[in-house]
Amino acid sequence: MQRTCCMLVATLLLFHGVSAQSPATTFSAPGHREVIRDFFNRQAQVKYIYEAQVNAAGTDVVWTVDGEDYMQEIYVSPLTKPAQKRRITALAGERKGNETAPQWSPDNKQIAFLSEAATPGQLQVYIADAKTGKLVFPGPVSRFDGYVSHLKWSPDGKRLGVLYVEKASREPSPMAAKDRATGLIDSLVNNNIQRIAVVDPGTGNWFPVSPPGLYVYEYDWAPDGKSFAYTAANPPGDNNWYIARLYAQPISSFDTVVLHQPERQIALPRWSPDGKQIAFIGGLMSDQGGTGGEIFIIPLSGKEKARNLTENRSSTPAWFTWRPDGNILFTEFTGGSVAINTLHTGNGNIMQVWKGDESIRSGAEETSLSVSTGKNPVVALIRSSWNRMPEVWAGELHRLKQITRLNEATGQKMPAYANVEWTNEGYPIQGWLLYPENYDPSKKYPMLVAVHGGPAWIALPTWSASDFNTTVYTRLGYFVFFPNARGSYGQGQKFTRANIRDWGYGDLQDILSGVEVVSRQYTVDTARVGILGWSYGGSMSMFAVTQTNRFKAAVAGAGAADWQSYYGQNSIDKFLWSYFGVSPYFDPAPYIRSSAMTFIKNVKTPTLVLVGELDGEAPAPQSFQFWHALKELGIPTQLKIYANEGHSFEEFENMIDVSVRTFEWFDYYLNK
């Protein structure tokens, strides 16, 4: 429940854009709407970089970036002369469309990519010459009709693999807006099944490889190109990712072998160079793509159990790749930062080779780095931080070189920040504090406590914090505090699992203790502290105001108020099995204990509630239920339901509205 079939659709439609009571009209920050709109307008000028891939030789890097009309464009340049970039495209004339997922061929001579050049809205596979940028074939080498992603060359460079949802009705992600569920519901379960498909570039023919009854999440080619390893589960895909298993299967048949049934979640299946083992990350994860856990390897023989290579590590491995010598390079969250390490698979020795107070990303949701195959690996990655705009960097880790300079002229103001560490109940806790703009240490400032989603996720330094775009509030005179409380990544699996069957208790105490530490060390006006969050953070905001009056105001985005009813309404109920161990129909006690509705009569805090109409991860009825209770209890509250939005919002004006409403709520109630 990170952030990126409502039962009460008819009721909810009555409340689109309608506030539960008259909005506050007096604010202490004149011009706040202009400040927020300026922030978003400057954000709109930022060139978002989606992926960066270095070739196997470590000589050139290709990346995808926002271009004209926010359409994604692909560029490639040599590492030695990054200014000599050239565009890779299948578009011609005035035609526009997204182009994405560039992948170097094993021999470095070609780049495969996905483009809408043939049909707007439909991605197809194209292949370009890496040196000239011209298409190797005159048109697409695929004929798909549906959602295409995860493009990968076969090891011999003769075929391409993708994940494909034929005639997809939506993006295959629980973050996306859900389809409206009408008709015989059971018959809808087997729609939108994601499978592995293989493309023959010479003929343009493609064929499905994985069985029609399995929903595939991630896959990897075997070194000989004759088999796949993948994670999969029975449909529905959004829900059953939480119980996915590791499979191996030859391309020639649907004869699958289950290699591993994990205790928790599983991600990043990666075949070893010798073809004898598969490595993966296993652990407690709240969302597909929000990878974190420990690195395991399992032999293909099936005679041995998976072996944990990073057991009891006090940090959280998040991505890895095999090296040609059979060892591993991996990234991890450590505290609130990111590190890159080498792992010797034979003796288990780990050596840190790079660390930064920043975020790094290279490609699709499961990618942190792109790495060459040479003895001294060259990497490509996208770096950003609280005070660093996103840019592509590449080179050997001890001497990274900036490849792009796409965002130097955006004029976006970057906040000052501090790394805050404290302990609570024996646990080490970390958080990030952003200072108000033009900070004056002789003055006291209000503070907003931003709780991240997950809970198995982490607040990392990034140029634009997610959900509420909370960095904007520093421009309006607020401290913003991001605690990585119990249940987060960054302190090892024991810490991530510490809030199992304990939501709202240990984690809330970690947050409250962090507020006290920050208040002692910095000039926080302790009478003007608010709490906000999206997804699990929204649920925590709901629960917090039932447990404490420490916060003078709250904003709950896409939260869950009653975990029992939530279980029956959402599209990811298997998510709750990881934390409560059982369905609420068999053991309701822990669900009741962690539900805000159980303690709703304790609430005294004015609370704004926000949610998307078609949110499958945090269905709108949960927000409606919480708002309705506060309204009846006479607590100041408003509810805003955003039409057609899912768990992650897509409409620019809706994102602005979320930030404006949130600021106005806090500015009014923290200053009363």
N, C-alpha and C positions, 0 to 999 in steps of 0.2 A: 504494500500500500504506500507506494513512494510518491510519487509525482515527478506525477512526468510528471431491463424490463421492470421499469418502475411499477410497483403495485398500485401506485396512486397517480398514474399519469393524468387522469382526468382532473384530479384535484390540483396537481402541480401546474397544469396549464393555466389555471386561474391566477397563478402567482408570478408568472413570468414578468420580471421587471417591476414588480410591485413591492414596496416596502411594507413591513408589518406595522409600522407607525411612522409618524411624520419624522423626517430626518432632521438631525441637528442643523441649525442655521447659523450659529455663531462660532467662529474659529479664530484662533490666536495667531495663525500664520497666513497673513494676506499673500495672495498670489500663489498659493500652494498648487492650484490646478495648473497654472502656467509652468511652475517648476517641474511638476510630474510629467506634463505633456512634453516639455523640453527634454527631459530625461529620456522619454520613450522615443522622441524624434531622433535624438542622438543615437540611441540604441539601434534605430532603424537604419542608420548610416554605417553601423558596424558591419564589416564583412565577416559573416559567420563561416568558419572553416570546418568542414565536416569530416575530412579524412586526409591523411598524408601517408603515402606508401613509398618506401625506398626500394629500388630494384635490388636483385640478388647480388649484383656486383658492387653495390654501395656507391654508385657514381651519379645517379639521377633520382629525383624525387617527384612524385605526382601528387596533386592535391585537388580537392573539390572545395569551391567557395561560392558564396552568394554573388551573383552577377546582376545584370540588368533585370529589373522587375522581380528581383529576388529569386530568379531562376538559378539553379545550381550549375556552375561551369567548372570544367576540368582544365588544369594547367600542369605542365611538366617543365622542369629546369634541371640543368647540371648543378651539382653541389658546389663545384668550383666557381661557377659563374651564374649565381641564382637570378641575376637581372635578365639573363637571356631566356626568359620563360616563353613558352609557346602553348597555344591552346589546342586541346584535343577535343574534337567535336564531330558529331554526325549531322549537325544542323546546317542548313544552307539558305541563303537569301534572307528573307525577313522572318523566317520561321523561328519561334522561340519554344523552349521547353527545358525541363530539368534533365541534367546529365550527371551521373553519379557513379559511385562504386568502382573507381579505376583499379585494375588489377594487372600487375606486370606478369607477362608470360615467364615461364621458368628460364628461358634463354635470353631474357631482357629485350627481345627484339620487338615485341608487340605489347599493346595495352588493351585489354578488354574493359568494356564499361557498359553501363546501362543508360539509355537515352530515350526521350519521348519524340525523337525526330520524325518517326514514321506516323505516329498517332498521338495526339495530345492526350495526356493522362495515362497512357499505356507504355511502360518501360519495355524495351527490347534490348537484346545483347548486340553490341557492335564491337569491332576489333579495328584498332588503328596501328599504323606503323609508329613505333616509339620515336624514331628519329625525325620523320617528316610530319607526323601528325595526321597524315592522310589515311582514309579508310582502306583496309586491306581488301574488303569486299564492298561492293557498291551500295549495300544496304544492310539491314539487320540480319544477323545470323540466327535469329530465333523468331518464332511466331506465337508468342504467348498471348493469352487472353485472361489476365488476372494480375495478382500482386506478385512481383518478382523482387527478390533481395538475396543477399549473401552470395554474390558472384565469386567463384573460385576456379582457377585453372586446375586441371588434372596435373599430376607431377610430370607427365611426359609432354605436356603442352598440346595435346591433340584434342582434348574435350574441355568443356566448361560445366561446372555444376552451379545450381541455384536452388534457393528455396522458393516454392511456387504455390500460390493459392489460386486454383482455377476459378474464374468468374467471381473473384472476391467481392463481397458486398461492403467491405470496410478494411482498413489497415489491420493486419493481424497483431494487435497489441491491446492489452487491457487498459492502456492509457487513452486509447482512441475512443471517440464517441461510439456507444453501442448501437447496434441495429434496434429498431423498435420491434419488440417481441409481440407478435400477434399471430393468431392461428393456433395450431396444435404444437405446443411448445416442445414436446419430445422430438418432433420431427425436425426441429431446427438445430439439434445438437451436432449432427454430422455435416453441417454446412461449413464452408471456409476451412477445410482441412489443409494444412501446410505440409507439402511433401518435398523431397529432394527430386529434382529433375536434372537430367544430363543433356547438354546441347552438343550436337556435331556441327562445328562451324562450317565445314565444307558443304553440307547439304541443307543446313538450317533446320534439320529435323531434331526433335527433342522427344524424350520419353521419360516417364516417371520411374524412379528407382525404388523409393521406399513404399511399403505397403499402403493401400488406400485407407486402411483403418487406423493408421498411426499419424499423430500430429508431431512433426519434427521441429525442434527449436534451434539446434545448432548441429553442425556436421563438420567432418574432416575427411579428406581423401587419404586412403592408405598410400604408403610410399610407392607401391607398384601400380597404383591407379586402378586396381581391380575390385576394391572394396571401400566401404564407408564405415566410419564410426559416427554415431550420432546420439543425441539425447532426444527422447520422445515419450509420449504417453497417448493413451486413448483420448479422443476428443470429449469435451470441448477444450480447445487449446489454451484459452486464457486461464482457465481454472486448473487444469491438470499439470501445468508446468511444475507445480509444487511437489508432484509425486512422479516426475519423469525418471526414467531409467536409462542406463547406458547400453546401447546396442552396437553390434557389428553385423555387417551384411555384405555379401558380394553384390556387384552390380548386375550380374547375370541372372539373379533370381530374387524372390522375396523371402528367402530363407534367413530369417533373423535369428541372432543369438543374443540373449540378454547377458551382458557381461557383469553388470553390477546394479543392484537395487540399493540406492543410497539411504542412509538414515535420515538425512534432511534433503537439501536441494543440491542440484548438480549443474555444472556449467563448464564450458570450454573443453570439450573432448578434443584431444590432440594426439595423433599417432606419433610414436617415437620414430626416429630416422631409420632404425633397423627393422621396423615393422613388427616388433615382438611385444610391444607394450602400448598402452594408451594411458595418458595422463589426463587429469581433470581437476577442477576445483570443486570441493564439496563442503557444505556447511549450511548454517542457518541464513537464508537469504529471503528478503521480503518481496522482491520483484525480479522478474526476468530482466536481465541486463544490469541489474544492480548487484554485480558479482562480488563476492567476498567469502573467504573461508580458509581452507587449507588445501595444499596440493597433494594429490594422491596419484599413484600409478598402479595399474593392474595388468598382469600378463595376459596375452591373448589365449594362452592355453586353457584358462578357466579353472586351473587346478589350485590357484592361490588367491587369497583375498586381496583386496586393495590395500596398498601400503601407504601410510601417511608420511610424507617427506618433511612436513613442517609442523608436526604435532607440538602442542603447547607453546607455540610461538606467540609472543606478546604484541603481535601486530597482525594485519589482515591481508594475506596475499589476494590480489584482485585480478591478475592477468599473468600469463606466462607464454613462453614459446620454447620449443626444443632447439638446441644448438646442434650443428652437424656432428659434434663429438659425443652426443648422447647426454649432455648435461642441459641445464635449464636456465633461462634468463627470466626473471619475473619482477612484476611491480607489486607494491603493497601499500596499504594505508598504515601509517605509523603515527600515533597521536592524531593530529589533524593535518598531517603532511603526507607526502608521497615519496617513496624510495624505490630504487631499482637495484636488484641484487642478482648475483649468480648463485646457483644451487648445484652442487655436485651430487648427482643421483646415486652414486655408489656409496660414499661415506657420509652424506647428509650435510657436509659443510656449506655454510652460507656466508657470502661476503657482500657487503653493501658497496656499490660502485657509484651511486648518485643519490642525492636527496634534495628535496626542495619544498618550501612552503608555497605550494602552488598546485594547480590541477594539470594533468597531462592526459591527452587523448589523441588517438591517431585515426581511427576509422569508425567502423560500426560499433554498436553498443558494447560489444564484447572485446574491443580493442583498445589497448593503451599505447602500444608502440608498433612500429613496423621495423623489422630488423633484417639486415643483409646476412648472407650466409658465410661471409669471410671469417678468417680466424680472429681478426680484430673487428667486432661487429660495428657496423654503421647503423644508426637508428634514425628514424624520422618520427616526429611527434608534434602535437599542438600544445603549446604552453600558454597558460594564463594564470593570473593571480588577482588578489585584491587590487594591486596597483600595476598589473601588466595586462594589456589587451591581447587577445588571442593572435598568435602568429605561428607559422610553421618553422620549426628548428630541425636541424639534421647534423649528422657527423658522429664521430666517436664520442662516447659519453663524457669523457674528460675534457672535450673541446667542441661542444655543440656550437653550431653556427646558425644565425638567424637567416632563414631562406626568404621569407616574405616580409614585406613592410606595408601591409594592407590597411592597418588601422592606426597609423601614427597621426593622422590628421583629423580624427573624429571629434576631438575636443571634449571627450567624455572625462569628467572629473573623477579622480580615483580617491577613495577614502584612506585615511590613516588607519592602522589596525594594530592590535596586540594579540599575542598568543597567551591565553590564560590557562593555567593548570592548577588543579586542586585535587583533594582526596575526599571521599565520602564513604563511610561504612567500609573502609578498607580498599575501595576501588580507586584507581587513578582515573581522573576525569580531565578532559581537555575541551576548550572552546575558543572561539574567535570573537573578538570585540572590535567593532568598527566605531571610530570616533565621529562625532558630529562635525560637519564642515565648519571651518574657521574656529576650531575648538579653542576655548579659553579656559585653562585649568583653574582660574579663579571663580568660574561660574559652575552652577549645577545644571545638569541636563536630564530630561526624561530618557527612559530606556525601553526599548522593545526587545522582548525575548522571543527569538524565532526558533521554533522547534522543527527539526527536519522530519521528512517522511521516513517511511520504513516500517518498523524501527531499525531494521538492519540496513543502515545506510550511514552517511557521514557528511557533515558540513565541511567542505574543503574551500581553500582560498580560490575565489573565482571572480572575474571582472563583473559578473552580473549574477547575484544570488537568485535562485529559482523561486518559483511559486509567486510570492508577492513582489518580486523584484526589490527585495528589502534594502538593497544598497541605496535606493532613492531616498529613503527616510533619513539618511545621514545628511542629505542636502537640506533637510527641513528641521534640523536642530536636534536630532535624536542619536543617542548611542543605540547600536543594534548588536545584540549578543546572540551568538550561535553556539549553544552547548551541545557537545557530543556525549550525551548521557548514556547510562547503562543500556545495553541493547544495541549500541552503535558499533560500527567498524572502527578499527584503529588500535585496539588494545587486546586483540586475540579473541579466539572463539569462546573462551570462558566468559569474557566480558559481554560478547554479543548475545550469548545465551542466558545472561543473568536476569533478564526480565521475562523469561518463560513462566507463564501462569502468574505473572506479577505486574502486568501493565498498569501504570498509573501510581505505582507505589515506590519501588526503588528508583525508577527512572525519574519520577517527579521530585523525589527528595534530592537526587543529583542536581536537577535543574535549580531547585530552590537554594541549595547550598552554593551553587555557582553564582546565583544572583547576589547572595550575601558576600561572597568573595569579591566579586566585581564592584559591589557597592562600597566596600571598605577600601579598595585600591584606587578607585577612580571617582570622579566627581559626579556620581549619579544622584539625582533627586529621588530618594527612596519612596517618596509619596506619589511619584509619577512613573510607575513601572507597569507595562502592559505585556500580554502574552499573545502570540499568534502562531499559526502553523497551518500547513496543508496536508491532507491525507492523514497519515498517522499523527502528524503534528497538529492537524485540526482536531483529531480525536483527543489528543492530550490537552489541547486548549479547553475543550468541553469538559474533560474530566477534572482538570486543574481547578476550575472555578467551583466545582462541587467539594473540593478538599481544602481549599485555602482562600483567604481573602487578601493574599499578598499582592495580587494583581488588581489594579484599579479599573482596568478594562481588558476585554479580550476580543479576538477575531478568530473564528473557527472556520477554516476552509476545507470543504470536501471531507468532513469528519464522519465518525460513526458514534452515535450516542448510546446505542443499545446493542451489544455484541450478539445477543440472542436473535433479535429480529434481523440484524445485519447478516447473520449467517444465512438466513433464508432469502435475502433480497439481492445479494451481490453476485458478481460473476467470478469471484475467486475464493469461494468458501474453503478450499483446501489450504489456503494461506493460514487460516486459523488453526488447522490441525497442527501446524509446526509449533505453535505457541501454547495451545491449550491441550494438545495431545488426543483430543476426542471431540466428537460432535456435541453441541449443547443439548441435543436431544437425549444424550446418555449421561452427561455430566454437566448440568447447567451452572453449578456453583462458581467456577472460576470466571465464567462469562458474566455472571451477575455481579461478581465482586469488582470487575474492572469496567463496568458500564456506568457512564455518567448518569443515566436515567435512574439508577438505583439510589443515587444521592441527590437527585435534582432539587429537592426542597431546601438544600443547603446553599443554593446559589444566591449571591448578592451582587455579582459582578455584571455590569452591562456588557452584553456579548452580541457582536455582529456575526451572522452566519451566511456563508457563501458556498455555492455549489453549482455544478453543471447539470443541466436537465438529463443528459444521457450518460451520466457517469456510472460505469459498471463496477468500478472499484469501491466507490463510496456513494451508493445510491442516494438520490435526492430525498427520499422519504426519511432517511436518518436525520438530515438537517431540518426537515419539516417537523419531525417529532421533537427535536430539541428546542427549536424556536417556539413551537406551540406550547410546550411546558413553561418556558420562561415568560411568554406572553400571559398565560393564565396566572402565573405566580406574581405578576406585576413587576418583573425585572425588565429594565430597558433592553430592547432587542430589536433587530431587524433581520429579515431573511431576503436574500437575493438569489434567484435561480436563473442561470444564464441559458437561454434557449440554444439547443442543438450542440452544446459543449459537452465534452467528455471529462475524464479525469485531468487531462492536460488541455489547456485552452488553445484554440487556434485563431480566434478573431482578435485582431489588434486592438480594436476599441474596447472589447471585453477585458483585455489585460489592463488597459489603462483604467477602466472603471473599477476593477478590483483594487488597484493601488490607490486611486482617489478615495474610494469609499473607506478603505482601511485607514488611510491617514486621517480622514475627517472624523472617523469614529474615535480614534485615539486622541486626536487633537482636542476634540470636544470633551470627552470624559476624563482624560488625564489632567485637564485644566479646570475642571469644575471645582 
